[in-house]
Amino acid sequence: MTIRVTVWGENVHEQKNKAVAEVYPNAIHGTIAAALNADPAITATTVTLQDAEHGLTAEKIAQTDVLIWWGHAAHGQVDDKIVERVTDAVWGGMGVIFLHSAHFSKPFKRLMGAPCNLTWREAGERERLWVTSRQHPIAQGLPDHFELETEEMYGEPFGVPEPLETVFISWFQGGEVFRSGLTYRRGAGNIFYFRPGHETYPTYHDATVQKVLSNAVKWAHNPAPRILNPNDAPNTSIDIALEPLVERGPRLHHDGEEGLR
């Protein structure tokens, strides 16, 4: 079976900004999905902010192995119930890839537990991305470095937790550097943050960027069965303990009663 990818697009800039619409006539999410579908190991579909439940119904989440998230202008419009649904799915084993300005998205900040802030400059400057983890699966088939001729600058410090791995570091024409490819694990879910992708520049048409995304999908995919309720915290009775026990002292809860949260 192929890896089932859902590309979530905010779909706001494409509708309101002529420059973005010209760069991405099929929308950012459509461009990403088309590139991924060129890989026979991946089947990608798209949903948007404007869809019912932002396209992320319980059924759609259950059918998603890896979620890709791109957002910028409307982070605050994302329903908190959907954020919790996405978070639970990641804890249960769904992979997720956050792109560019999704560092400020509700799901990313929820999973990071951090402000996720940074410095930035929109000047169309050259970005040079260096591979810092040569043998990492996300870097498979890539050169030691590659360049994007026009991009938005993101600069350190980046207000995120220390990652498991740093796969890319960027240098910008103005002199700043930034950790541009970071991996995390939350619960059973693999998370990748990839920095490039400002909407007024043709970043997602770049073949190397598309290769990164394809590699990242395969890395983020967890083939194990999804943990259906990662928040479950059962109260187990004394009679099923692996070793004989004699109850001592008073207790707050009866057998089978839910605990306090």
C-alpha positions in Angstrom: 0.0 0.0 0.0 1.1 3.5 -0.7 1.6 6.1 2.1 -1.5 8.1 2.5 -0.7 11.8 2.7 -3.1 14.7 3.4 -1.8 18.1 2.4 -3.6 20.8 4.5 -3.6 24.2 2.9 -4.8 27.4 4.4 -5.9 28.5 0.9 -6.1 32.2 1.9 -3.2 33.9 0.1 -4.0 32.1 -3.1 -7.5 33.6 -3.1 -6.6 37.2 -2.1 -3.0 37.9 -3.4 -2.4 38.1 -7.1 1.4 37.4 -6.8 0.7 34.2 -4.9 -2.0 33.1 -7.3 0.4 33.6 -10.2 3.2 31.6 -8.6 0.8 28.8 -7.5 -2.2 28.7 -9.9 -3.1 25.3 -8.5 -2.6 26.6 -4.9 0.3 25.7 -2.6 -1.4 22.6 -1.3 -2.2 21.4 -4.9 1.4 22.0 -6.0 2.7 20.0 -3.1 0.3 17.2 -3.6 1.0 16.9 -7.3 4.7 16.7 -6.6 4.2 13.9 -4.0 1.9 12.0 -6.3 4.8 11.7 -8.8 6.3 9.3 -6.3 4.7 5.8 -6.7 5.1 5.1 -3.0 2.8 8.1 -2.0 -0.9 8.9 -2.6 -1.6 12.6 -1.7 -4.9 14.4 -1.4 -5.7 17.9 -0.3 -8.0 19.7 2.2 -8.3 23.3 3.2 -9.2 25.6 6.0 -12.5 26.4 4.2 -13.7 22.8 4.1 -16.1 21.5 6.7 -14.1 20.7 9.9 -11.2 22.2 7.9 -11.2 19.0 5.9 -9.8 17.1 8.9 -12.8 15.0 9.9 -12.3 12.0 12.2 -12.7 9.8 9.1 -10.1 11.7 7.1 -7.6 11.7 10.0 -8.0 7.9 10.4 -7.2 7.6 6.7 -4.1 9.8 6.9 -0.6 8.3 7.5 1.2 11.6 7.2 -0.3 15.1 7.4 1.5 18.1 5.8 0.5 21.5 7.1 1.0 24.9 5.4 -0.6 28.0 7.0 0.2 31.7 7.5 -2.6 34.3 7.4 -5.3 32.5 9.4 -3.7 30.5 12.2 -6.3 31.9 14.6 -9.2 30.7 12.5 -8.3 27.0 13.0 -10.9 25.4 15.4 -9.3 24.2 18.7 -11.3 21.0 18.4 -9.5 20.2 15.2 -6.2 21.1 16.8 -6.8 18.5 19.5 -7.9 16.0 16.9 -4.6 16.4 15.0 -2.6 16.4 18.2 -4.3 13.1 19.4 -3.6 11.6 16.0 0.1 12.5 16.2 0.4 11.1 19.7 -1.3 8.0 18.3 1.3 7.6 15.5 0.3 9.8 12.6 3.3 11.6 11.1 3.2 15.3 10.5 5.3 17.8 8.5 5.0 21.5 9.2 6.1 23.9 6.5 7.5 27.4 6.7 5.1 29.7 8.5 3.4 26.8 10.1 5.8 27.3 12.9 3.1 29.6 14.3 0.3 27.2 13.6 -1.8 26.0 16.5 -1.0 22.3 16.0 2.8 23.0 15.9 2.8 25.2 19.0 0.6 22.6 20.8 3.0 19.8 20.0 6.1 21.8 20.8 4.8 23.4 24.0 6.8 26.5 23.1 6.4 30.0 21.6 8.0 28.9 18.3 9.1 32.5 17.6 11.9 33.7 15.3 13.2 36.7 13.4 12.3 37.3 9.8 12.8 39.5 6.7 10.9 39.4 3.4 13.5 40.5 0.9 13.7 37.8 -1.7 17.3 36.9 -0.7 19.3 33.8 -1.6 19.0 30.8 0.9 21.7 28.1 1.0 20.6 25.0 2.9 23.4 22.7 4.2 22.8 19.1 5.0 24.0 18.6 8.6 23.0 14.9 9.0 24.5 13.2 5.9 23.0 9.8 6.5 19.5 10.9 7.6 16.7 9.4 5.5 15.3 12.9 4.8 18.6 13.8 3.2 18.7 10.7 1.0 19.8 11.6 -2.6 20.5 15.2 -1.8 23.8 17.1 -2.4 25.7 18.5 0.5 24.0 21.8 0.0 21.4 23.4 -2.3 20.3 26.9 -3.0 16.9 28.7 -3.4 17.5 32.0 -5.3 14.6 33.9 -3.6 13.3 33.2 -0.1 12.1 34.9 3.1 14.7 35.0 5.8 14.1 33.3 9.1 16.7 33.9 11.8 17.7 32.5 15.2 16.9 32.2 18.0 14.1 29.8 17.1 11.9 29.3 20.1 11.4 25.5 19.9 12.5 22.6 22.1 15.8 21.0 21.3 15.1 18.7 18.3 16.0 15.0 18.1 18.0 15.8 14.9 18.9 18.9 12.9 18.9 17.8 9.2 19.4 21.2 7.5 20.9 24.6 8.5 20.2 27.6 6.3 22.5 30.6 5.5 20.9 33.7 4.1 22.3 36.4 1.8 22.0 38.9 4.6 24.2 36.8 6.9 21.7 35.1 9.2 21.6 31.3 9.8 18.6 29.2 10.9 17.9 25.5 11.8 15.7 24.7 8.8 15.1 21.0 9.1 14.2 19.7 12.6 12.8 16.3 13.7 10.8 15.5 16.8 8.8 12.6 18.2 5.6 13.2 20.2 4.0 10.1 21.6 4.2 7.6 18.7 4.2 10.3 16.0 7.2 11.6 14.0 7.3 15.3 13.3 9.4 17.2 10.8 9.7 21.0 10.5 11.0 22.3 7.1 11.6 26.0 6.8 11.5 27.0 3.1 8.2 27.9 1.5 7.3 31.6 1.5 4.2 31.9 -0.7 5.3 34.7 -3.1 8.3 32.6 -4.2 8.3 29.4 -6.3 9.9 27.2 -3.6 7.5 24.2 -3.9 8.2 24.0 -7.6 11.9 23.3 -6.9 12.9 19.7 -7.6 15.2 19.5 -4.6 12.5 20.8 -2.2 10.1 18.3 -3.6 12.7 15.5 -3.0 13.0 16.7 0.6 9.2 16.5 1.1 9.0 13.0 -0.5 11.8 11.8 1.8 10.2 13.4 4.8 6.9 11.7 4.1 8.6 8.3 4.1 10.6 9.1 7.3 7.5 10.4 9.1 5.3 7.4 8.2 4.8 5.0 11.1 3.5 1.7 9.7 2.4 0.4 13.2 -1.3 0.4 14.0 -2.5 3.8 15.3 -3.0 4.1 19.0 -6.7 4.9 19.0 -6.9 6.7 22.4 -3.4 8.0 23.3 -5.0 9.9 26.3 -6.3 6.7 27.9 -5.1 6.2 31.5 -6.9 3.2 32.8 -7.4 2.4 36.5 -6.3 -1.2 36.7 -7.6 -3.3 39.6 -5.5 -5.3 42.0 -6.7 -8.7 40.8 -5.0 -8.3 37.4 -1.6 -7.4 38.8 1.2 -9.6 37.5 2.4 -10.3 41.1 0.2 -11.0 44.1 -0.7 -7.9 46.0 -2.5 -7.1 49.3 -4.2 -3.8 49.3 -3.0 -1.4 52.0 -4.3 2.0 53.1 -7.3 4.0 51.9 -7.8 5.0 48.3 -9.5 7.8 46.4 -11.0 5.7 43.6 -13.0 2.5 43.3 -12.1 -0.2 40.7 -12.9 1.0 37.2 -13.5 4.6 38.3 -11.8 7.2 36.2 -9.0 9.1 37.8 -8.7 12.9 38.3 -7.3 15.0 35.5 
